[in-house]
């Protein structure tokens, strides 16, 4: 324990111990002079040497940091104290502060024998001066030693517990900081994934449609300029819609298709737009009585439908797509089925993998949207057998729908 680690209470206790040593030495010197003892000069000299030696030990830092230096200093103090005890019986009172010094500076296996030897020396010295031993003269030093040992050991136990609590608080503070950093990182990752899903399902799909339309216009431009003009106009309309999506995406608003009407109407417009731009036969149907769904549910279903149709146009080489929205008592389901080339779902690479960069994100984004609303998404496909994508979302209770929508 360094001087810097001492609390104000411990500094006060140390000061009191130093004052006790000085007062007891002064008492022994005054009593020797007042009693006109023949060895009064020797008592004064010995008390002065002991006081100077004790004060010197408090000024040497190595006494507190080095066990060897502390043992040497304690040996010198004990020898001078024994000399004072041989000169005057009043030296026995210095045994009590000496107990605390020994217990403080020496390890427990050495301090306890030192305290026991000091106690025996005090009893023997007092008995040698008084030529008699009583119960009080024997019990006094032993009780003083017991009190000193109990106080020091109790303080050391409290100090160890305090240090453990301090280390625990520091660990908790560090853990809290790490947890806050992890939460911030998770928040950034979640926001990045949300942005990636929105960009993939809106801007990327719109740009892909524009590319297909312009490519189709380029192919028929020399022979069929009227048809090419129609493709260009559709591309322009898609670009306008994409721009509106981008603006609402930045402002975190609902998609324009949902602002203009219900989810079934938005899905029908999506199917019609996909059919016009791709040439596919896209059929949309709704089963069950339509329910008022929270906005997050409608947005998720619309985005999944957009992504599924875009994947069909780009990868499936299909001729027909069936999109079905089913309202049930406790669930709402969306099924997108095509008659295209199909694939093996297990062979789809992870999003952004080195094996196929830029692929695999559509299915991952659809699963993430369904999982965020405690729903499920299933993909059934095989080479040459088409693809079926089914997403199921739980319908919240009627009294919880307004809260979820907000």
C-alpha positions as CSV (number, residue, x, y, z in Angstrom):
1,X,0.0,0.0,0.0
2,X,1.6,3.2,-1.1
3,X,1.1,6.7,0.3
4,X,-1.0,7.7,-2.7
5,X,-3.4,4.8,-2.1
6,X,-4.2,5.9,1.5
7,X,-7.6,7.4,2.2
8,X,-7.9,10.5,4.4
9,X,-9.0,8.3,7.3
10,X,-5.9,6.1,7.0
11,X,-3.7,9.2,6.8
12,X,-5.3,10.4,10.0
13,X,-4.7,7.1,11.7
14,X,-1.1,7.1,10.7
15,X,-0.6,10.6,12.0
16,X,-2.2,9.6,15.3
17,X,0.2,6.6,15.5
18,X,3.2,9.0,15.0
19,X,1.8,11.4,17.7
20,X,1.3,8.4,20.1
21,X,4.9,7.4,19.7
22,X,6.1,11.0,20.3
23,X,3.8,11.4,23.3
24,X,4.9,8.1,24.9
25,X,8.6,9.0,24.5
26,X,8.0,12.4,25.9
27,X,6.1,10.9,28.8
28,X,9.0,8.5,29.5
29,X,11.5,11.3,29.4
30,X,9.5,13.7,31.6
31,X,8.9,11.0,34.2
32,X,12.6,10.2,34.3
33,X,13.5,13.8,34.8
34,X,10.7,14.6,37.2
35,X,11.5,11.5,39.3
36,X,15.2,12.5,39.3
37,X,16.2,9.0,38.3
38,X,20.0,8.5,38.2
39,X,19.8,7.3,34.6
40,X,17.6,10.2,33.5
41,X,20.2,11.5,31.0
42,X,20.5,8.0,29.4
43,X,16.6,7.8,29.2
44,X,16.5,11.2,27.5
45,X,19.3,10.2,25.0
46,X,17.7,6.9,24.2
47,X,14.2,8.4,23.8
48,X,15.7,11.1,21.5
49,X,17.5,8.4,19.4
50,X,14.3,6.3,19.2
51,X,12.2,9.3,18.2
52,X,14.7,10.3,15.5
53,X,14.9,6.7,14.2
54,X,11.1,6.5,14.0
55,X,10.8,9.8,12.2
56,X,13.6,8.8,9.8
57,X,11.6,5.6,8.9
58,X,8.5,7.6,8.0
59,X,10.6,9.7,5.6
60,X,12.2,6.8,3.7
61,X,9.9,5.4,1.0
62,X,11.8,2.1,0.8
63,X,10.7,1.3,4.3
64,X,7.1,0.9,2.9
65,X,8.1,-0.6,-0.4
66,X,10.9,-3.0,0.4
67,X,10.5,-5.9,2.9
68,X,14.2,-6.1,3.5
69,X,14.5,-2.4,4.3
70,X,11.5,-2.5,6.5
71,X,12.9,-5.5,8.5
72,X,16.2,-3.7,9.0
73,X,14.5,-0.5,10.2
74,X,12.3,-2.5,12.5
75,X,15.3,-4.3,13.9
76,X,17.0,-1.0,14.7
77,X,13.8,0.4,16.3
78,X,13.3,-2.7,18.4
79,X,16.9,-2.7,19.7
80,X,16.7,1.0,20.7
81,X,13.2,0.3,22.3
82,X,14.7,-2.7,24.3
83,X,17.5,-0.3,25.5
84,X,14.8,2.2,26.6
85,X,12.8,-0.6,28.3
86,X,15.9,-1.6,30.2
87,X,16.4,1.9,31.5
88,X,12.8,2.7,32.5
89,X,9.5,0.7,32.9
90,X,7.7,3.4,31.1
91,X,9.1,2.0,27.9
92,X,6.6,-0.8,28.1
93,X,3.9,1.6,26.7
94,X,5.7,1.9,23.4
95,X,5.0,-1.8,22.7
96,X,1.5,-1.0,21.7
97,X,2.3,1.4,18.7
98,X,5.2,-1.0,17.9
99,X,2.6,-3.8,17.4
100,X,0.9,-1.8,14.7
101,X,4.1,-0.9,12.9
102,X,5.2,-4.5,12.8
103,X,1.8,-5.8,11.6
104,X,1.8,-3.1,8.9
105,X,5.3,-3.5,7.5
106,X,6.0,-7.2,7.8
107,X,4.1,-10.1,6.1
108,X,1.7,-12.0,8.4
109,X,4.0,-15.0,8.8
110,X,6.7,-12.7,10.2
111,X,4.7,-10.0,11.9
112,X,2.8,-12.4,14.3
113,X,6.1,-13.9,15.7
114,X,7.5,-10.3,16.0
115,X,4.4,-9.2,17.9
116,X,4.6,-12.2,20.2
117,X,8.3,-11.5,20.9
118,X,7.6,-7.9,21.6
119,X,4.8,-8.8,24.0
120,X,7.1,-11.2,25.9
121,X,9.9,-8.6,26.0
122,X,7.4,-6.0,27.4
123,X,6.2,-8.3,30.1
124,X,9.7,-9.4,31.0
125,X,11.0,-5.8,31.1
126,X,8.2,-4.6,33.3
127,X,8.6,-7.5,35.6
128,X,12.4,-6.9,35.8
129,X,11.8,-3.3,36.9
130,X,9.0,-4.1,39.4
131,X,10.5,-7.4,40.6
132,X,7.0,-8.9,40.5
133,X,4.5,-10.1,38.0
134,X,0.7,-9.8,38.5
135,X,-2.2,-10.8,36.3
136,X,-2.6,-7.2,35.2
137,X,1.0,-6.7,34.2
138,X,0.9,-10.0,32.2
139,X,-2.6,-9.6,30.6
140,X,-2.1,-5.9,29.7
141,X,0.6,-6.4,27.0
142,X,-1.1,-9.6,25.7
143,X,-4.5,-7.8,25.5
144,X,-2.8,-4.9,23.7
145,X,-1.2,-7.3,21.2
146,X,-4.5,-9.1,20.6
147,X,-6.3,-5.8,20.0
148,X,-3.6,-4.7,17.6
149,X,-3.7,-8.0,15.7
150,X,-7.5,-7.9,15.5
151,X,-7.7,-4.3,14.3
152,X,-5.0,-4.8,11.6
153,X,-6.4,-8.1,10.4
154,X,-9.9,-6.7,10.3
155,X,-8.7,-3.6,8.4
156,X,-6.8,-5.8,5.9
157,X,-9.9,-7.9,5.3
158,X,-12.0,-4.7,4.7
159,X,-9.2,-3.3,2.5
160,X,-9.2,-6.5,0.3
161,X,-13.0,-6.4,0.0
162,X,-12.8,-2.8,-0.9
163,X,-10.2,-3.5,-3.6
164,X,-12.3,-6.3,-5.0
165,X,-15.3,-4.0,-5.2
166,X,-13.2,-1.3,-6.8
167,X,-11.9,-3.8,-9.4
168,X,-15.4,-5.1,-9.9
169,X,-16.8,-1.6,-10.5
170,X,-13.9,-0.9,-13.0
171,X,-14.7,-4.2,-14.8
172,X,-18.4,-3.3,-14.8
173,X,-17.6,0.2,-16.1
174,X,-15.4,-1.3,-18.8
175,X,-18.0,-3.9,-19.7
176,X,-20.7,-1.2,-19.9
177,X,-18.5,0.8,-22.3
178,X,-17.9,-2.3,-24.4
179,X,-21.6,-3.1,-24.4
180,X,-22.4,0.5,-25.5
181,X,-19.8,0.3,-28.2
182,X,-21.2,-3.1,-29.3
183,X,-24.8,-1.7,-29.3
184,X,-23.6,1.3,-31.4
185,X,-21.9,-1.1,-33.8
186,X,-25.0,-3.3,-34.0
187,X,-27.1,-0.2,-34.6
188,X,-24.9,0.9,-37.4
189,X,-24.9,-2.6,-38.9
190,X,-28.7,-2.9,-38.7
191,X,-29.1,0.5,-40.3
192,X,-26.6,-0.5,-43.0
193,X,-28.6,-3.7,-43.7
194,X,-31.8,-1.7,-43.8
195,X,-30.3,0.7,-46.3
196,X,-29.0,-2.2,-48.4
197,X,-32.5,-3.8,-48.4
198,X,-34.2,-0.6,-49.4
199,X,-31.7,0.2,-52.1
200,X,-31.9,-3.3,-53.5
201,X,-35.7,-3.4,-53.4
202,X,-36.3,0.1,-54.8
203,X,-33.4,1.9,-56.6
204,X,-31.6,-1.2,-57.8
205,X,-34.8,-2.9,-59.1
206,X,-35.9,0.3,-60.8
207,X,-32.6,0.8,-62.5
208,X,-32.6,-2.8,-63.6
209,X,-36.1,-2.2,-65.2
210,X,-34.9,0.9,-66.9
211,X,-31.9,-1.0,-68.3
212,X,-34.1,-3.7,-69.7
213,X,-36.5,-1.2,-71.2
214,X,-33.8,0.8,-72.9
215,X,-32.1,-2.4,-74.2
216,X,-35.5,-3.5,-75.7
217,X,-35.9,-0.1,-77.2
218,X,-32.4,-0.2,-78.7
219,X,-33.2,-3.6,-80.3
220,X,-36.4,-2.5,-82.0
221,X,-35.5,1.1,-82.8
222,X,-34.5,0.7,-86.5
223,X,-37.5,-1.4,-87.5
224,X,-40.2,-0.4,-84.9
225,X,-39.7,3.2,-83.7
226,X,-43.2,3.3,-82.3
227,X,-42.5,0.3,-80.1
228,X,-39.1,1.7,-79.1
229,X,-40.8,5.0,-78.1
230,X,-43.2,3.0,-75.9
231,X,-40.2,1.3,-74.1
232,X,-38.5,4.7,-73.6
233,X,-41.7,6.2,-72.1
234,X,-42.0,3.2,-69.8
235,X,-38.3,3.7,-68.8
236,X,-39.0,7.4,-68.2
237,X,-42.0,6.5,-66.0
238,X,-39.9,4.0,-64.1
239,X,-37.2,6.6,-63.6
240,X,-39.8,9.1,-62.2
241,X,-41.2,6.4,-59.9
242,X,-37.7,5.5,-58.8
243,X,-36.9,9.2,-58.0
244,X,-40.1,9.4,-55.9
245,X,-39.0,6.2,-54.1
246,X,-35.6,7.6,-53.5
247,X,-37.0,10.8,-52.0
248,X,-39.4,9.0,-49.7
249,X,-36.6,6.5,-48.8
250,X,-34.4,9.4,-47.7
251,X,-37.3,10.9,-45.7
252,X,-38.2,7.5,-44.2
253,X,-41.8,7.7,-45.6
254,X,-44.1,5.0,-46.9
255,X,-43.6,3.9,-50.5
256,X,-45.7,5.9,-53.0
257,X,-47.6,2.7,-54.1
258,X,-49.0,2.4,-50.5
259,X,-49.7,6.1,-50.1
260,X,-52.0,5.9,-53.2
261,X,-54.1,3.0,-52.0
262,X,-54.2,-0.3,-50.2
263,X,-51.7,-3.2,-50.3
264,X,-53.8,-5.3,-52.8
265,X,-54.1,-2.3,-55.1
266,X,-50.3,-1.7,-54.8
267,X,-49.6,-5.3,-55.7
268,X,-51.9,-5.2,-58.7
269,X,-50.2,-2.1,-60.0
270,X,-46.8,-3.7,-59.4
271,X,-47.8,-6.8,-61.3
272,X,-49.2,-4.7,-64.2
273,X,-46.0,-2.6,-64.4
274,X,-43.8,-5.8,-64.3
275,X,-45.9,-7.3,-67.1
276,X,-45.6,-4.2,-69.3
277,X,-41.8,-3.8,-68.8
278,X,-40.8,-7.4,-69.0
279,X,-43.4,-9.1,-71.3
280,X,-44.2,-11.7,-68.7
281,X,-47.7,-12.8,-67.9
282,X,-48.1,-11.7,-64.3
283,X,-51.4,-12.6,-62.5
284,X,-52.3,-11.1,-59.1
285,X,-55.1,-12.4,-56.9
286,X,-56.3,-11.8,-53.3
287,X,-57.9,-14.4,-51.2
288,X,-59.8,-13.8,-47.9
289,X,-61.2,-10.6,-46.5
290,X,-58.6,-7.9,-46.6
291,X,-57.5,-6.7,-43.2
292,X,-56.0,-3.4,-42.1
293,X,-52.3,-4.2,-41.6
294,X,-49.7,-2.1,-39.8
295,X,-47.6,0.0,-42.2
296,X,-44.4,-2.1,-41.5
297,X,-46.3,-5.2,-42.6
298,X,-47.5,-3.7,-45.8
299,X,-44.1,-2.2,-46.6
300,X,-42.4,-5.6,-46.0
301,X,-44.9,-7.5,-48.2
302,X,-44.7,-4.9,-51.0
303,X,-40.9,-4.9,-50.9
304,X,-40.7,-8.7,-50.9
305,X,-43.1,-8.9,-53.9
306,X,-40.9,-6.3,-55.7
307,X,-37.8,-8.3,-55.0
308,X,-39.3,-11.6,-56.0
309,X,-40.7,-10.3,-59.3
310,X,-37.4,-8.6,-60.1
311,X,-35.5,-11.9,-59.5
312,X,-38.0,-13.7,-61.7
313,X,-37.5,-11.2,-64.5
314,X,-33.7,-11.2,-64.2
315,X,-32.9,-14.9,-63.5
316,X,-35.9,-17.2,-64.0
317,X,-36.5,-17.0,-67.8
318,X,-40.1,-17.6,-66.9
319,X,-43.2,-17.1,-69.0
320,X,-45.8,-16.7,-66.3
321,X,-45.9,-15.6,-62.6
322,X,-48.7,-16.0,-60.1
323,X,-48.8,-13.6,-57.1
324,X,-51.3,-14.4,-54.4
325,X,-52.0,-12.4,-51.2
326,X,-53.9,-14.4,-48.7
327,X,-55.6,-13.0,-45.6
328,X,-56.2,-15.4,-42.8
329,X,-57.5,-15.1,-39.2
330,X,-54.1,-14.7,-37.6
331,X,-51.7,-14.5,-40.5
332,X,-51.2,-12.9,-43.9
333,X,-49.3,-14.8,-46.6
334,X,-47.8,-13.8,-49.9
335,X,-46.9,-16.4,-52.5
336,X,-44.9,-15.7,-55.7
337,X,-44.8,-18.7,-58.1
338,X,-43.2,-18.8,-61.6
339,X,-42.7,-21.4,-64.2
340,X,-39.0,-20.5,-64.9
341,X,-35.8,-22.4,-64.9
342,X,-35.6,-22.9,-61.2
343,X,-32.5,-23.3,-59.1
344,X,-31.1,-25.1,-56.0
345,X,-31.7,-22.8,-53.0
346,X,-28.7,-24.5,-51.2
347,X,-26.4,-23.3,-54.0
348,X,-27.2,-19.6,-53.6
349,X,-24.0,-17.9,-52.4
350,X,-24.0,-15.7,-49.3
351,X,-24.5,-12.0,-50.0
352,X,-21.3,-10.3,-51.2
353,X,-19.3,-13.6,-51.2
354,X,-16.2,-13.8,-53.3
355,X,-17.6,-16.7,-55.3
356,X,-20.4,-14.5,-56.8
357,X,-20.1,-10.9,-55.8
358,X,-23.3,-8.9,-56.1
359,X,-25.6,-11.9,-55.9
360,X,-27.6,-13.6,-53.2
361,X,-28.7,-10.4,-51.5
362,X,-32.3,-10.6,-52.7
363,X,-33.3,-13.7,-50.8
364,X,-31.3,-12.6,-47.8
365,X,-33.1,-9.2,-47.7
366,X,-36.5,-10.9,-48.0
367,X,-35.7,-13.3,-45.1
368,X,-34.5,-10.3,-43.1
369,X,-37.7,-8.4,-43.7
370,X,-39.9,-11.4,-42.7
371,X,-37.7,-12.2,-39.6
372,X,-37.9,-8.5,-38.5
373,X,-41.7,-8.9,-38.2
374,X,-41.6,-12.4,-36.5
375,X,-42.5,-14.0,-39.9
376,X,-41.1,-16.8,-42.0
377,X,-40.0,-17.0,-45.6
378,X,-39.8,-20.3,-47.5
379,X,-38.2,-20.9,-50.9
380,X,-39.1,-24.0,-53.0
381,X,-37.3,-24.6,-56.3
382,X,-35.4,-27.1,-58.4
383,X,-33.8,-26.9,-61.8
384,X,-36.4,-26.9,-64.5
385,X,-39.4,-26.9,-62.1
386,X,-39.8,-23.2,-61.4
387,X,-39.7,-21.3,-58.1
388,X,-42.1,-20.7,-55.3
389,X,-41.5,-18.0,-52.6
390,X,-43.9,-18.0,-49.6
391,X,-43.8,-15.4,-46.9
392,X,-46.1,-15.5,-43.8
393,X,-46.4,-12.7,-41.3
394,X,-48.5,-12.8,-38.1
395,X,-51.4,-10.4,-38.0
396,X,-51.3,-8.3,-34.8
397,X,-54.4,-8.0,-32.6
398,X,-56.9,-5.4,-33.7
399,X,-56.1,-3.2,-30.6
400,X,-52.3,-3.5,-31.3
401,X,-52.5,-2.6,-35.0
402,X,-52.6,1.2,-34.5
403,X,-49.7,1.1,-32.1
404,X,-47.7,-1.1,-34.5
405,X,-48.5,1.1,-37.4
406,X,-47.2,4.1,-35.6
